[in-house]
Amino acid sequence: MRKYYIAAFVPEKEGNFSVYFPDAPGAVTGGYSLEECEEYGADILEDLLQELAAAKKPIPEPSNKESVQRKVSEIRRESGLAMPDGVHYQLFRAPSLDMAPVKITVSLPRATLEEADKKAEAYGFTRSGLSAQAVRAYGQ
């Protein structure tokens, strides 16, 4: 079953927003528009949860909206920041965290495969490791 985390988009005096995921420690970002915050929020949540999964650390459980509201208020109060009106709450779907290897077949031109093998060796990866690294890098 998929998990969904709630983010709080808090309007700031400067006209931008701070974005908090209180259930995902360290997942805080910001932006100048709600659209920008959506993009940055999705990225930071995905990065943090995938890092936890890769390190085999516990994945925090998502809270309900009332708990998120309370946690964000506490975070802001502890930081000496007021909790303004107009906070926007949004659900974010957690990324897949299944890190089990899956065997696949990929067809590449021979020249591309040779180039990939050279790069994998130069960077200390296997073919699979290089492919996984390339997918992660391409998504950034």
C-alpha positions, -999 to +999 in steps of 0.1 A: +000+000+000+013+034-009+020+060+017+012+097+015+030+124+035+014+158+043+035+189+036+027+223+051+033+253+027+038+282+051+035+317+035+064+340+047+065+378+049+088+380+018+061+365-004+077+330-006+068+298+012+086+274+036+077+238+031+077+214+060+074+176+061+073+171+099+071+133+095+103+132+075+132+146+096+153+171+076+128+174+048+124+212+047+125+233+016+110+265+002+101+283-030+087+315-045+054+299-057+032+270-047+042+253-080+079+256-072+072+243-037+054+213-051+084+204-072+110+210-045+089+192-019+085+161-041+122+160-047+133+165-011+108+139+002+119+113-024+156+119-018+153+116+020+131+085+020+153+068-006+184+076+014+168+061+046+157+030+026+192+025+010+208+029+045+182+004+059+170+029+084+134+030+096+110+049+074+088+073+094+051+067+093+029+095+080+007+114+104-028+128+099-034+165+091-041+175+127-008+160+139+011+177+110-005+210+119+006+206+155+042+195+146+047+224+122+034+249+148+059+234+173+088+235+148+081+272+140+076+281+177+110+265+186+126+285+157+111+317+170+087+320+140+050+328+140+025+305+125+007+327+099-027+323+084-031+308+050-010+277+054-016+252+026-015+215+033-008+190+005-005+152+002+027+139-014+029+103-025+060+085-011+083+070-037+087+033-041+113+022-015+116-014-027+154-017-030+154-054-040+174-060-072+153-070-102+169-088-132+161-072-166+172-075-202+183-043-220+194-041-256+221-016-265+243-010-295+276-028-290+295+005-291+273+019-263+278-012-242+316-010-247+315+026-236+294+018-206+317-010-196+347+014-198+329+040-177+317+015-152+353+002-147+367+038-145+342+047-117+344+013-099+309+002-108+294-029-123+272-025-154+241-026-131+257-002-106+265+023-134+229+020-148+214+026-113+237+056-107+228+070-141+191+068-134+195+086-101+217+113-117+194+118-146+165+124-123+182+153-105 
